[in-house]
Amino acid sequence: MSPAGRSPRPAAKPPVRLRYGRTSMLLPEGAFRSMTLLSARSPSLPPSGEDLLRRRIERPIGCPPLRQILSPGETVAVAISDITRYSATETILPPLLRETDAAGIPRNKVTLFVARGTHRALSVEELRAVVGPEISSGVRVEQSDADGDTVHVGTTSSGTPVHICRPLLQRDRILLTGTISFHYFAGFGGGRKALVPGCAGRKTAEATHFRIFRTDGPGKHPLARPGILAGNPVHQDILEAVAMAPPSFLVNTLLTPEKELFDAVAGHWRDAHEEGCARYAKVYRVRIPRRYPLVIASAGGFPKDINFIQSHKAMDQSFAAVEPGGALILLAECPDGFGSTQFFPWFRFSDPAEMERELRANYQIYGQTAHAAFVKASACRAILISSLRPGDVLRMGMTPAASLEEAIEAARRHLGGLPSPLVIPDAGYVLPDPPTTPEA
């Protein structure tokens, strides 16, 4: 009993805060009688991320230590992530560059290549933010250009012409960096993707992305989905492409939704990446007993929701938890809009099947993203809280909302009531794993 003779009241549950851009939104109190919160069990963090990276680099997976691979005076290209995916590059570079120093390679012979794929170029301020203090250490910094000068190095067994950025290939060694997370059709990000499509020509990027489609009929290949590498046609095609210009070493981080490094892998560009994918999935693939009529998900805030193309990855992962015909509320600010001028024009089609037929005839990478989003919006009521124009959101087959309250009301009207929702605060990281997953 308490001093006043009364039993203490149960502690109030803290409000659920969902990231939105660089800010957050609170789930309205009392909106639901109950809810299920889906999150991964927080992994333990190392005392020092840089020390962990140093140890991983010194004890690599599947190849000798980097300083034994490099020779004095060689030129080195280091592929790094762009602004759309935080990879802790500023933490990777110090121990990595100490290895190139130890191998007798001057800093002015090391070039950091921003592997931007078909994304926009970074500003000077964004380059400084991505690279961190090492930008002033004497290294060179360049950005890949999918429409720039490339070298044709071969053709994969699927027919993909492999064109790689010429300035990168002019270096003696290629090192890959990045971060591992789920990818909605390549299985996982990181690893080989820093080179292809990261530093590849546009035709190569388009051809590898096209492998998402079935070859025996309409629709998406059943194994081109998040968390799957074995048998994934996109992953297999990229592996073949990268093997034609094989990198000498890889360093990839594993990050929490709070952007804290909890693990890392280093070594052979394929073997170390596969080990990292297994470690990441062990933490962030989360089993759920069933799918839910209402799912409320945040893409995870900036930079996961920098534009809709990036935010769609969280939409894809959270969609796996939605009942057919249910409602999905997605928080994704999208301050950079859609992310490509190629994306929105595809919504001139009123039917996903019609869009797919045109895509197969005249493929564009971001037309594929538009198609994937359209398929999901046709299978459930997708309600988007964003800074996009409401009319554009409607054109995409989704319902625009200016707030969580407005989004919840739209879900209530669609469902005829408010069931207990599944809430996913970090849908850009967590992959729900229901007994059966709908294809989209």
VEXLUMLUM-76877 format. One line per 5 residues: number of its first residue (from 1); their letters; for each residue x, y, z of N, C-alpha, C. Coordinates in steps of 0.1 Angstrom, whole numbers, plus 2048, in hexadecimal, padded with zeros to 3 digits. Last residue first. Example, Ala and Ser with C-alpha at 12.3 -4.5 7.8 and 13.67 -1.06 7.14 Angstrom:
2> sa> 880,7EA,847,889,7F5,847,881,800,84F  884,7C7,84E,87B,7D3,84E,884,7DF,84E
// end
This chain:
440> aeptt> 823,7B1,5E4,820,7BE,5DE,82D,7C3,5D8  815,795,5F5,81F,79A,5EB,81A,7A8,5E6  812,791,619,80C,794,60C,817,799,602  81F,776,62C,821,784,628,81B,786,61A  817,763,648,817,764,63A,817,772,636
435> ppdpl> 81E,769,663,81E,75B,65E,81E,75A,64F  834,786,661,828,77F,664,828,771,65F  84B,79A,66A,84C,78C,664,83F,785,668  855,7BB,664,84C,7B2,66A,84C,7A4,662  873,7C9,667,86C,7C2,65D,863,7B8,664
430> vygad> 87F,7E9,670,879,7DD,675,871,7D6,669  887,801,662,891,7F7,668,88B,7E9,66A  873,810,65B,87E,810,652,889,806,656  862,810,670,85F,807,665,86A,806,65B  862,816,68D,86D,816,684,86C,80D,679
425> pivlp> 849,813,69A,850,820,69B,85C,821,691  82D,805,693,83B,802,690,842,80F,68F  811,7F7,6A1,818,804,6A0,827,800,69E  7F3,7E9,69A,801,7E6,69B,808,7F3,698  7D4,7F3,6AB,7DE,7F3,6A0,7EB,7ED,6A4
420> splgg> 7B4,7E7,6B1,7C1,7E9,6B7,7CC,7E9,6AC  79D,7F8,69B,7A2,7ED,6A2,7B0,7F0,6A8  785,80E,698,793,80F,69B,798,802,6A2  76E,80F,67C,771,80E,68A,780,80F,68C  76D,80B,661,761,80B,668,762,80A,677
415> lhrra> 784,80F,652,782,802,659,775,800,660  781,829,648,784,81D,63F,780,810,645  77E,838,65F,774,838,655,775,82C,64C  797,832,66C,78A,82F,672,77F,82E,668  7A9,83E,65A,7A9,82F,65C,79C,82B,662
410> aeiae> 7A2,859,65E,7A1,853,651,7A0,843,652  7AA,85B,679,79B,85D,675,799,857,667  7C5,858,676,7BD,84E,67E,7AF,84F,67B  7CB,870,668,7CE,862,662,7C5,858,669  7C5,884,67A,7BD,883,66D,7BF,875,667
405> elsaa> 7D7,87E,68E,7C9,87E,691,7C1,87C,684  7EF,881,681,7EC,874,685,7DD,873,688  7EB,898,665,7EE,895,673,7EB,886,676  7E3,89A,64B,7EC,8A5,650,7F1,8A2,65E  7E2,882,631,7DD,886,63F,7E8,890,644
400> ptmgm> 7D6,872,613,7DF,87C,61A,7D9,87F,628  7D4,852,608,7CC,85C,60F,7D6,866,616  7DE,846,5E7,7DF,847,5F6,7D6,852,5FB  7E2,847,5CC,7D9,83C,5D1,7D9,83C,5E1  7F0,85B,5C3,7F8,84F,5C5,7EF,844,5CB
395> rlvdg> 7DE,870,5C4,7E1,86A,5B6,7E9,85D,5B8  7E0,876,5DF,7D4,870,5D9,7D6,869,5CC  7F9,882,5DE,7F7,876,5E6,7EA,86F,5E1  7F3,899,5CF,7FC,88F,5C9,7FB,882,5D1  7E1,8A6,5E0,7DC,8A2,5D3,7E6,897,5CD
390> prlss> 7F2,8AD,5F6,7E7,8A3,5F7,7E2,89E,5EA  815,8AE,5F1,808,8B4,5EE,7FD,8AA,5EF  829,8A2,60D,825,8A2,5FF,817,8A9,5FD  82F,89F,627,82F,8AD,622,82C,8AE,613  81A,887,636,826,88B,630,825,89A,62C
385> iliar> 80A,86A,63D,80C,877,643,81A,87C,63E  7F4,856,62B,802,85C,62B,802,869,632  7E5,838,62A,7E3,845,62F,7F1,84B,632  7D8,81F,617,7E5,825,61B,7E2,834,61E  7C5,805,619,7C3,813,61A,7D0,819,620
380> casak> 7D2,7EB,603,7CD,7F0,610,7CA,7FF,60F  7D7,7E7,5E8,7D4,7DB,5F1,7D0,7DF,5FF  7DF,7FE,5DD,7D3,7F8,5D7,7CE,7EC,5E0  7F7,803,5E9,7EB,80D,5EC,7DE,807,5E6  806,7EF,5DE,803,7EF,5ED,7F7,7F8,5F0
375> vfaah> 808,7F8,5C4,802,7EA,5C7,7FE,7EA,5D5  814,810,5C7,806,810,5C2,800,803,5C5  82E,809,5CF,825,811,5D8,817,810,5D4  836,7FC,5B8,836,7F5,5C4,82D,7FC,5CE  835,811,5A5,82C,805,5A3,82B,7FE,5B1
370> atqgy> 848,822,5AF,83A,827,5AE,831,81B,5AD  85E,812,5AC,85A,816,5B9,84C,81B,5B9  85E,811,58F,85D,805,597,858,808,5A5  864,82B,58A,857,826,586,854,819,58D  87E,82C,591,874,831,59A,866,82F,596
365> iqyna> 88A,81E,57B,88C,81A,589,880,81F,592  877,816,55F,87E,820,566,87F,81C,575  871,805,540,874,805,54E,87B,811,553  85A,7FE,52C,863,80A,52D,867,80D,53B  84F,7E5,530,852,7EA,522,85C,7F5,522
360> rlere> 84B,7E3,54A,852,7D8,544,857,7DC,536  83B,7FA,54E,849,7F9,554,851,7EE,54D  823,7F3,542,82B,7FE,53C,83A,7FE,542  81B,7DF,553,81D,7DC,545,826,7E7,53E  819,7ED,56B,823,7E3,56A,826,7E0,55B
355> meapd> 802,7FD,565,80F,803,568,81B,7F9,566  7EF,7EA,564,7F2,7F2,558,7FF,7F9,559  7EF,7E1,57E,7F2,7D8,573,7F6,7DF,566  7E7,7F8,58D,7F4,7F3,58E,7F8,7E9,583  7D5,812,57D,7D5,804,581,7E3,7FF,582
350> sfrfw> 7D7,82B,572,7CD,829,57D,7CD,81B,582  7F4,83E,56B,7ED,832,569,7E3,830,575  801,853,573,7F7,856,569,7EF,84A,566  815,84E,585,807,84D,58A,7FD,852,580  82D,853,579,827,846,577,819,844,57D
345> pffqt> 835,86D,581,82D,86B,574,828,85D,572  843,868,59A,835,86C,59A,82E,86A,58D  85F,861,592,856,859,59B,847,85C,598  872,870,586,86D,864,57E,861,85D,586  87C,882,597,872,887,58E,86B,87C,586
340> sgfgd> 880,877,5B8,884,876,5AA,878,87B,5A2  876,87C,5D1,883,877,5D0,888,875,5C2  85E,889,5D8,85E,87B,5D4,86B,874,5D4  86A,89F,5F2,860,89B,5E9,860,88C,5E5  87C,8A3,606,881,8A4,5F8,877,89F,5EE
335> pceal> 86C,89D,61D,870,8AB,61A,875,8AD,60C  85C,887,627,85F,889,619,863,897,615  850,87C,63F,84F,88A,63B,852,88D,62D  83B,863,647,847,865,63F,847,873,639  828,84C,656,82D,859,658,83A,85A,650
330> lilag> 80C,83A,64B,81B,83B,64A,81E,84A,64C  7F4,823,652,7F7,831,654,807,832,654  7E0,80C,642,7EE,80F,645,7F0,81E,646  7C5,7F6,645,7CA,803,644,7D8,804,649  7BA,7D9,631,7BC,7E1,63D,7C0,7EF,63B
325> gpeva> 7BA,7C9,61B,7AF,7D2,61D,7B0,7DB,629  7CB,7B0,62D,7C6,7B4,620,7BA,7BD,622  7DD,7BD,649,7D3,7B4,644,7CF,7B9,636  800,7C5,64B,7F2,7CA,649,7E9,7BF,643  81A,7BF,64B,813,7BD,658,804,7C0,656
320> afsqd> 826,7C7,634,826,7B9,637,81D,7B5,643  826,7E3,636,81B,7DD,62F,81A,7CE,631  83F,7E8,641,833,7E8,64A,827,7E2,643  84F,7E6,62A,851,7DD,636,845,7DC,63F  845,7F9,619,845,7EC,615,846,7E2,621
315> makhs> 849,810,628,83C,80D,624,83B,7FE,621  865,811,628,85E,80E,635,84F,80B,632  868,816,60D,86E,80A,613,868,806,620  85D,82F,609,856,823,604,85B,816,60A  870,841,610,866,83E,61A,85E,831,616
310> qifni> 87F,845,5F9,885,83E,604,87B,839,60E  86A,851,5EA,871,844,5E5,878,83D,5F0  864,868,5F8,85A,85C,5F8,861,850,5F3  87F,873,60D,876,874,601,86D,868,601  888,86F,627,88D,87B,620,884,87D,613
305> dkpfg> 884,85B,63A,878,861,633,87C,86E,62C  89D,855,643,895,84A,63E,888,84F,636  8AE,867,64F,8AB,868,640,8A3,85D,63B  890,872,660,89B,875,657,8A7,86C,659  879,857,66A,87F,864,66A,88A,866,660
300> gasai> 86D,83E,667,879,83F,670,87F,84D,670  855,83B,65C,860,837,654,86D,837,65C  83D,82E,672,846,839,66F,851,833,667  81C,820,671,82A,81F,66F,831,82C,66D  801,80D,67A,806,81B,67A,815,81A,67B
295> vlpyr> 7E9,7F8,66D,7F7,7FA,671,7FB,808,670  7CC,7E5,671,7D1,7F3,671,7E0,7F2,676  7C8,7CA,670,7C0,7D2,667,7C5,7E1,667  7E6,7B5,66E,7DD,7BE,675,7D5,7C7,66C  7F1,793,66E,7F1,7A0,668,7E6,7A8,66F
290> rpirv> 802,781,689,7F8,783,67F,7F9,791,679  818,780,69A,80F,775,699,805,775,68E  838,789,68E,82B,78D,693,822,782,691  85C,78B,692,850,783,68F,843,78A,695  872,7A1,683,86A,79F,68F,85D,797,68C
285> ryvka> 892,7A9,67B,886,7A1,676,87E,79D,682  8A6,7B5,68A,89B,7BD,685,890,7B6,67D  8B9,7A1,693,8B4,7AB,69C,8A7,7B1,697  8BE,790,67E,8BC,78A,68B,8B6,794,695  8C4,7A2,669,8B7,79B,669,8B4,795,677
280> yracg> 8DF,7A8,670,8D4,7B2,670,8C6,7AC,671  8EC,78F,66D,8EC,796,67A,8E1,7A0,67B  8E7,78B,652,8E2,781,65B,8E2,788,669  8F5,7A1,647,8E7,7A0,645,8E1,796,64F  910,79B,64F,909,7A6,654,8FA,7A6,653
275> eehad> 914,785,63E,915,783,64D,90E,78F,653  913,791,625,909,787,629,909,784,638  929,7A2,627,91C,7A8,626,911,79E,62A  93E,790,628,93C,799,634,92E,79F,633  93C,785,60E,93B,77D,61A,937,785,626
270> rwhga> 93F,79B,5FC,933,793,5FC,931,78C,609  957,7A8,602,94B,7B0,5FE,93E,7A8,5FE  969,79E,61F,966,79B,611,958,7A2,60D  968,7B7,638,96F,7AC,632,96B,7AB,623  952,7BD,654,95D,7C1,64B,963,7B5,645
265> vadfl> 936,7CA,666,93D,7BF,660,947,7C4,656  928,7D3,686,92E,7D6,679,934,7CA,673  910,7E0,69E,919,7D6,698,91E,7DB,68B  904,7F7,6A6,904,7EC,6AF,90D,7E0,6AA  904,81A,6A4,90A,80E,69F,90A,803,6A9
260> ekept> 8E6,82C,6A2,8F1,828,6AA,8F7,81B,6A5  8CE,836,698,8DB,838,690,8E7,835,699  8B8,82E,6A4,8BD,83A,6A9,8CB,83E,6A3  8B4,815,698,8AC,820,693,8B1,82E,699  8D7,809,695,8C9,809,69C,8C1,815,695
255> lltnv> 8EB,7FA,67C,8E7,805,684,8D9,803,68A  908,7ED,670,8FA,7E9,674,8F6,7F3,67F  91E,7F4,655,919,7F6,663,90C,7F0,664  939,7E5,642,92A,7E9,643,926,7EA,652  953,7E4,62C,950,7E8,63A,941,7EC,63B
250> lfspp> 967,7D1,616,95A,7D7,61A,959,7D9,629  97E,7CE,5FB,97A,7CD,609,96D,7D4,60B  981,7CE,5E0,98C,7C8,5E8,988,7C6,5F6  967,7C7,5C7,96D,7CF,5D2,978,7C7,5DA  968,7BD,5A5,968,7B9,5B3,96E,7C2,5BD
245> amava> 957,7C0,58E,961,7CA,592,963,7C8,5A1  948,7AA,58C,94F,7AE,580,959,7B9,582  93A,7A7,5A3,945,79E,5A1,94D,7A1,595  925,7B8,59E,930,7BD,5A7,93C,7B4,5A5  914,7A8,58F,919,7B4,589,925,7B9,591
240> elidq> 90E,793,5A0,915,790,593,91B,79C,58E  900,7A1,5B3,90C,79A,5B7,914,797,5AA  8EA,7AA,5A4,8F3,7B4,5A9,900,7AD,5AD  8DD,792,5A0,8E1,799,595,8EC,7A4,599  8D6,78A,5BA,8DF,782,5B2,8E5,789,5A6
235> hvpng> 8C4,79F,5C2,8D1,79D,5C9,8DB,795,5C0  8B0,799,5AF,8B6,7A6,5AF,8C4,7A5,5B6  8A7,77F,5B6,8AD,782,5A9,8B4,78F,5A8  8AE,76C,5D1,8A9,779,5CE,8AF,77D,5C0  8B9,754,5DA,8AF,754,5CF,8A9,761,5CB
230> aligp> 8C0,763,5F8,8C1,756,5F0,8B5,756,5E6  8B7,77B,605,8C2,77B,5FB,8C2,76F,5F2  89E,78C,615,8A1,780,60E,8AC,783,604  896,7A4,621,89B,79A,629,89F,78D,622  87C,7AE,60A,886,7B1,615,889,7A5,61D
225> ralph> 87D,79D,5E9,876,7A3,5F5,880,7A6,600  87B,78A,5D2,880,798,5D2,879,7A0,5DD  86D,772,5D2,879,773,5DA,880,781,5DA  858,775,5BF,855,773,5CD,861,774,5D7  859,791,5A9,85F,784,5AD,85D,781,5BC
220> kgpgd> 83A,7A1,5A2,847,7A1,5A8,84C,793,5AB  827,79F,583,829,79F,591,838,79F,595  821,786,568,821,794,56E,824,793,57D  839,76D,55F,82C,773,55F,82C,780,566  853,765,561,849,75B,55D,83B,760,55E
215> trfir> 863,777,56D,866,774,55E,85B,76A,559  85A,791,584,85A,782,57F,85D,782,571  86F,7AC,58C,863,7A7,586,865,798,583  888,7B4,596,87D,7B2,5A0,871,7AB,59A  899,7BA,582,898,7AC,586,88E,7AA,591
210> fhtae> 89B,7D5,580,890,7CF,578,88F,7C0,57C  8B1,7DC,58E,8A5,7DE,594,899,7D7,58D  8C5,7D6,57A,8C4,7CE,587,8B7,7D0,58E  8BD,7EA,567,8BD,7DB,564,8BC,7D3,570  8C2,802,574,8B5,7FF,56F,8B3,7F0,56D
205> atkrg> 8DE,801,578,8D5,802,584,8C6,7FE,580  8E7,800,55E,8E9,7F5,567,8E0,7F5,572  8DE,818,554,8D9,80C,54E,8DB,800,557  8EE,82A,565,8DF,829,566,8D9,81D,560  90B,81B,573,904,823,569,8F5,821,56A
200> acgpv> 915,81A,596,912,814,589,90B,81E,580  918,81D,5B1,922,823,5A8,921,81E,59A  900,810,5BB,905,81C,5C1,90F,824,5B8  8F3,7F8,5B4,8F3,803,5AB,8FA,810,5AF  913,7F0,5B7,908,7EF,5AE,8FB,7EE,5B6
195> lakrg> 921,7FA,5CE,927,7FA,5C1,91C,7FA,5B6  910,7F8,5E3,918,804,5E2,91E,805,5D5  905,7DE,5E1,8FD,7E9,5DB,905,7F6,5DB  914,7CC,5EF,917,7CD,5E1,910,7D9,5DB  90E,7DB,60E,916,7D1,606,918,7D5,5F8
190> ggfga> 8EC,7E8,610,8FA,7E7,613,902,7DE,60A  8CC,7D7,614,8D5,7E1,60F,8E3,7DF,613  8BC,7B8,60B,8C3,7C1,615,8CB,7CC,60D  8A9,7B3,5F6,8AB,7AB,602,8B0,7B3,60E  8A1,7C3,5E2,8AF,7BD,5E1,8B2,7B4,5ED
185> fyhfs> 888,7CD,5E9,889,7C2,5DF,897,7BC,5DD  88B,7DC,600,87E,7D6,5FD,87E,7CD,5F1  8A3,7D4,618,8A0,7DB,60C,894,7D4,606  8AF,7D9,63A,8A7,7D2,630,8A5,7DA,624  8D2,7E2,63C,8C4,7E3,641,8BC,7DA,637
180> itgtl> 8F3,7EC,642,8EA,7E1,63F,8DC,7E3,645  906,806,633,8FF,800,63E,8F5,7F6,63A  928,80B,627,919,80D,627,913,807,633  943,807,60F,93E,809,61C,92E,80B,61B  95C,7F6,5FD,94E,7FA,5FE,94B,7FC,60D
175> lirdr> 978,7FE,5E8,973,7FA,5F6,965,7FF,5F7  98D,7F6,5CE,97F,7FB,5D2,97C,7F5,5DF  9AD,800,5C1,9A5,7F8,5CA,997,7FF,5CD  9B6,811,5AD,9BC,803,5AE,9B3,7FA,5B7  99F,824,599,9A7,822,5A6,9AB,813,5A6
170> qllpr> 98F,824,584,99D,828,581,9A5,826,58E  976,81F,58D,97D,813,588,98C,817,585  96E,839,593,970,82F,59E,978,824,599  96C,845,57A,975,84A,583,978,840,58F  956,835,56E,964,834,569,96E,839,574
165> cihvp> 93D,822,57D,943,82F,57D,952,82E,579  934,806,569,938,80B,575,93F,819,573  91C,7F1,55B,923,7FE,559,927,803,566  911,7D4,54F,917,7DA,55B,920,7E5,557  8F1,7CA,543,8FE,7D0,53F,904,7D7,54B
160> tgsst> 8E1,7AD,54B,8E4,7BA,550,8F1,7BF,54B  8DB,792,545,8DB,79C,53A,8DD,7AA,53F  8DE,77F,558,8D0,784,555,8CF,78E,54A  8F9,77D,559,8F2,772,553,8E3,775,550  906,79E,552,903,793,55B,8FB,788,553
155> tgvhv> 922,7AB,540,913,7A9,540,910,79D,549  93C,7C4,544,937,7B6,541,928,7B6,542  945,7DD,548,94E,7D3,54C,948,7C5,54A  946,7FD,53A,93E,7F0,539,948,7E5,53D  949,81A,54E,950,80F,546,948,803,546
150> tdgda> 93E,83C,54B,93E,82F,551,946,825,548  936,85D,553,940,854,54C,941,847,553  914,861,55D,921,866,559,929,85C,552  8FC,859,567,8FC,85E,559,909,863,555  902,854,581,8FD,849,579,8FC,84C,56B
145> dsqev> 91E,85D,592,914,863,589,90F,858,580  92D,862,5B2,92A,85A,5A7,91F,860,59F  941,87C,5BE,934,876,5BE,932,86E,5B1  95F,87E,5D2,958,87F,5C6,94A,879,5C7  97A,88A,5E5,96B,886,5E5,965,888,5D8
140> rvgss> 99A,880,5F3,991,887,5E8,983,882,5EA  9A9,887,612,9A3,87E,609,99B,886,5FE  9B1,899,626,9B9,898,61A,9B4,88E,60F  99F,89D,63A,9AB,896,63D,9B4,894,631  986,8A8,639,991,8B1,639,99E,8AA,63B
135> iepgv> 975,893,63B,975,89A,62E,980,8A4,62D  975,889,654,980,884,64B,97F,88B,63D  95E,893,661,96B,89A,662,976,895,659  944,889,649,949,88C,657,957,893,656  935,880,633,943,87C,635,948,87E,643
130> varle> 91C,88D,636,91D,87E,634,92B,879,637  921,8A8,63A,919,8A0,644,91B,891,643  92F,8AE,623,935,8B0,630,92E,8A8,63B  91A,8AA,611,926,8A2,610,92E,8A2,61D  908,8BE,618,904,8AF,61A,911,8A6,619
125> evsla> 916,8D4,610,913,8D2,61F,90F,8C4,621  918,8D0,5F5,924,8D1,5FD,921,8CE,60B  8FD,8B9,5EB,903,8C6,5ED,910,8C6,5F5  8FD,89C,5D6,8FD,8A2,5E4,902,8B0,5E3  8E7,894,5BB,8F4,897,5C0,8F2,89E,5CE
120> rhtgr> 8CC,87B,5BD,8D1,888,5BA,8DF,88A,5C0  8D0,858,5B4,8CB,862,5BC,8D1,870,5B8  8D9,841,5A7,8D1,84A,59F,8CB,856,5A7  8F6,83F,5BA,8ED,838,5B1,8E6,842,5A8  908,84B,5CB,8FA,850,5CB,8F1,849,5C2
115> avflt> 920,847,5DD,919,83D,5D4,90B,841,5D4  93B,85B,5DD,92D,85B,5E2,925,852,5D8  95A,851,5E2,950,852,5D7,942,851,5DD  978,85D,5ED,96B,858,5F1,961,85B,5E6  998,853,5E5,98D,85B,5E1,980,855,5E6
110> vknrp> 9BA,855,5ED,9AD,84F,5F1,9A2,858,5ED  9D0,863,5E9,9CE,858,5DF,9C1,850,5E3  9D3,874,5FD,9CF,87A,5F0,9CD,86F,5E5  9DC,864,612,9CE,868,612,9CA,86D,604  9F2,849,607,9F0,857,60B,9E1,85B,60A
105> igaad> 9F7,82A,613,9EF,831,608,9ED,83F,60D  A02,817,624,A0B,81F,61C,A04,827,611  9F2,809,634,9F6,802,628,9FF,80A,61F  9EB,81B,647,9F4,811,64B,9FA,809,63F  9D8,82A,638,9E4,830,63D,9EF,826,640
100> terll> 9C4,817,637,9CB,81B,62A,9D8,822,62D  9BE,815,652,9C3,809,64B,9CA,80D,63E  9B4,82E,657,9C1,82A,65E,9C7,81E,658  99D,82D,648,9A8,835,643,9B5,832,64A  98E,81D,65A,991,819,64C,99D,820,646
95> pplit> 98B,82D,671,993,820,671,996,81B,663  97D,844,664,98A,845,66C,992,838,66D  965,83A,656,971,83F,64F,97E,840,658  950,833,667,957,829,65F,965,82E,65B  946,84B,671,94C,841,67A,954,837,673
90> etasy> 93C,857,65B,945,85E,662,94C,856,66D  928,844,653,935,845,64B,940,84D,653  910,83B,65C,91B,83D,666,928,83E,65F  8FD,83B,649,905,82F,64A,910,830,655  8DE,846,63E,8E9,848,648,8F0,83B,64A
85> rtids> 8D4,84C,61F,8D5,841,628,8E1,843,631  8D4,863,60F,8C7,85D,611,8C8,851,61B  8ED,86E,60B,8E5,874,616,8D9,86C,619  901,850,603,8FD,85E,601,8F3,862,60C  91D,83C,60D,90F,83E,60B,90C,84D,609
80> iavav> 93C,836,5FA,934,839,606,926,83D,603  957,824,5EE,949,828,5EC,942,82A,5F9  977,82E,5E9,96F,829,5F4,960,82E,5F1  993,825,5D6,986,82B,5D6,97D,825,5E1  9B6,82B,5D6,9AA,824,5DC,99E,82C,5DB
75> tegps> 9D5,823,5C8,9CA,82C,5C9,9BE,825,5CD  9F4,819,5D9,9E8,817,5D0,9DE,822,5D2  A09,81E,5EA,A08,826,5DE,9FC,824,5D6  A0C,7FD,5F6,A10,80B,5F7,A0F,812,5E9  9EF,7E8,5F3,9FD,7EA,5F1,A00,7F9,5F1
70> liqrl> 9D6,7D5,605,9DB,7E1,5FE,9EA,7E1,5FD  9D4,7BE,614,9CF,7BE,607,9D5,7C9,5FF  9DD,7C4,62D,9E4,7BA,626,9E0,7B9,617  9CB,7D6,636,9D8,7DB,634,9E1,7D1,62D  9B4,7C6,638,9B5,7D0,62D,9C3,7D4,62B
65> ppcgi> 9B9,7A3,63F,9B7,7B1,643,9BA,7BB,638  9AB,78B,627,9B5,790,630,9B2,79E,635  988,77E,629,994,783,622,99F,788,62B  972,776,639,974,771,62B,980,776,623  970,792,64D,969,785,649,96D,782,63B
60> preir> 98C,7A0,660,981,7A0,656,97B,792,654  997,7AF,678,994,7A1,677,989,79F,66D  99A,7CA,674,9A6,7C3,676,9A4,7B4,675  97F,7D1,671,988,7D3,666,995,7CB,667  976,7CC,68B,970,7C5,67F,979,7C6,673
55> rrlld> 985,7DE,69A,987,7D0,69C,981,7C8,690  97B,7F6,68F,989,7F3,68E,98B,7E4,690  960,7F5,697,963,7F5,689,972,7F1,687  963,7F7,6B3,95D,7EB,6AD,961,7EA,69E  96E,811,6B5,976,806,6B9,971,7F8,6B3
50> egspp> 957,81F,6AC,964,81F,6A4,96D,814,6A7  945,81A,6C0,942,815,6B2,94F,815,6AA  94A,810,6E0,94F,819,6D6,94C,813,6C8  93B,7FD,6EE,940,80A,6F5,944,814,6EB  91F,7F1,6DA,92D,7F1,6DE,931,7FE,6E6
45> lspsr> 8FE,7E9,6E6,907,7F2,6DE,915,7F1,6E3  8E6,7CF,6E0,8F0,7D6,6E9,8FA,7DE,6E0  8C7,7D7,6D0,8D4,7CF,6D1,8DD,7D7,6DB  8A6,7D6,6DB,8B1,7DE,6D9,8BE,7D6,6DA  88F,7C3,6C8,896,7C4,6D5,8A3,7CC,6D3
40> asllt> 87B,7D7,6B2,885,7CD,6B5,88A,7CE,6C3  857,7DC,6B5,865,7E1,6B4,86E,7D5,6B7  837,7E3,6B5,840,7DA,6AF,84E,7E1,6AE  81D,7E4,6CB,829,7EC,6C7,833,7E2,6C1  7FB,7E4,6C9,807,7DB,6CA,812,7E3,6C4
35> msrfa> 7E1,7F2,6DE,7E9,7F2,6D2,7F5,7E8,6D4  7C1,7FC,6EA,7CD,7F5,6EB,7D5,7F5,6DE  7AF,810,6E5,7AE,809,6F1,7BB,801,6F4  7BB,82E,6D6,7B8,820,6D5,7B7,81A,6E3  7BD,849,6DD,7B7,846,6D0,7B3,837,6CF
30> gepll> 7C9,84F,6F5,7BB,84B,6F6,7B5,848,6E8  7DF,867,6E6,7DC,85F,6F2,7CD,85B,6F2  7EC,865,6C6,7E3,86B,6CF,7DF,862,6DA  80F,862,6C3,802,85B,6C0,7F8,860,6CA  822,87E,6BA,81D,875,6C4,810,86F,6C0
25> mstrg> 83C,882,6A3,82E,884,6A6,82B,87A,6B1  85B,894,69D,854,888,6A0,845,88C,6A3  876,89E,687,86E,8A0,693,866,893,696  882,89B,66F,88B,89D,67A,883,8A0,687  86A,884,664,875,88D,660,87F,88E,66C
20> yrlrv> 85D,876,67F,858,87C,673,862,887,66F  859,85B,696,861,865,68F,85B,869,682  842,85A,6B0,845,855,6A3,84D,85F,69B  83C,850,6D1,841,85A,6C8,846,854,6BB  824,848,6E7,82B,843,6DC,82F,84E,6D2
15> ppkaa> 827,850,70A,821,852,6FD,82A,84D,6F2  82B,837,723,830,843,71C,829,844,70F  811,82E,739,819,82A,72E,81E,837,727  812,835,75C,80C,838,74F,816,834,744  813,81B,774,81A,826,76E,814,828,760
10> prpsr> 7F7,815,788,801,811,77E,807,81D,777  7F5,825,7A8,7EF,823,79B,7FA,81D,792  7F8,814,7C8,7FD,81D,7BE,7F7,81A,7B0  7DD,812,7DF,7E7,80B,7D6,7EB,815,7CB  7DD,827,7FC,7D7,823,7EF,7E2,81B,7E7
5> gapsm> 7E8,832,813,7DF,826,814,7D8,821,807  7FA,844,80F,7ED,849,811,7E3,83E,813  811,835,80A,810,83C,817,802,841,81A  804,817,7FA,80B,824,7FA,809,82A,807  808,7F4,800,800,800,800,809,80C,800
// end
